[in-house]
Amino acid sequence: MTGNLFDSPSSALPEELFEPLASGGAFQLERIVSRGHRTSPGQWYDQAQDEWVVLLKGAAQLRLADDDRLVDLSPGDYLLLPAHCRHRVEWTSETEDTLWLALHFTADARP
């Protein structure tokens, strides 16, 4: 499979675009494109796997539930979200696509 991470969807994005890129026994890599998207009020992501996310383009802000911390992300910033770390997207850029890579995996052991 080939492609370009920076290709922009040409159509409107009523919802975030999630595109699987690769997967294996204990991991899944996906590209996410956001265009002014945010998590619905009162909703939280609570995933069974760890997630490492990097922002490649655009801007975003995440909220972490455990300590009610806001995390601003700009290109090059990455974050490790341990399994069951409740989080939400507070906002993404409305003036350009926000491009993420997300690696979902099961960790053998924590450092």
URGI-V652305 format. One record per backbone hydrogen bond with DSSP energy under -0.5 kcal/mol. CO is the residue of the C=O (numbers start at 1). NH is the residue of the N-H. E is the energy in kcal/mol with one decimal. If there is no record, write none. Layout:
<<CO,NH,E> <CO,NH,E>>
//
This chain:
<<4,7,-1.7> <12,14,-0.6> <16,18,-0.6> <17,19,-0.5> <17,33,-2.3> <19,31,-2.8> <22,29,-3.4> <24,27,-0.7> <26,106,-1.6> <27,24,-2.5> <28,104,-3.1> <29,21,-3.3> <29,22,-1.5> <30,102,-2.8> <31,19,-3.0> <32,100,-2.7> <33,17,-2.5> <34,98,-3.2> <40,43,-2.2> <45,87,-1.8> <47,84,-2.8> <50,105,-2.2> <51,53,-0.5> <51,81,-3.7> <52,103,-3.2> <53,79,-2.3> <54,56,-0.6> <54,101,-2.2> <55,76,-3.3> <57,99,-2.1> <58,75,-0.6> <59,93,-2.1> <60,73,-3.1> <61,90,-2.7> <61,91,-1.2> <62,71,-3.0> <63,65,-0.5> <63,88,-1.8> <64,68,-0.7> <64,69,-1.2> <69,64,-2.9> <70,72,-0.5> <71,62,-2.5> <73,60,-2.0> <74,77,-2.6> <77,55,-2.7> <79,53,-2.6> <79,81,-0.6> <80,82,-0.7> <81,51,-2.4> <82,85,-2.1> <84,86,-1.1> <86,65,-2.8> <87,45,-3.4> <88,63,-2.5> <88,90,-0.7> <89,39,-2.8> <91,61,-2.1> <93,36,-1.3> <97,99,-0.6> <98,34,-2.8> <98,100,-0.5> <99,56,-3.0> <99,57,-1.3> <100,32,-2.1> <101,54,-2.4> <102,30,-2.6> <102,104,-0.6> <103,52,-2.7> <104,28,-2.4> <105,50,-2.1> <105,107,-0.6>>
//
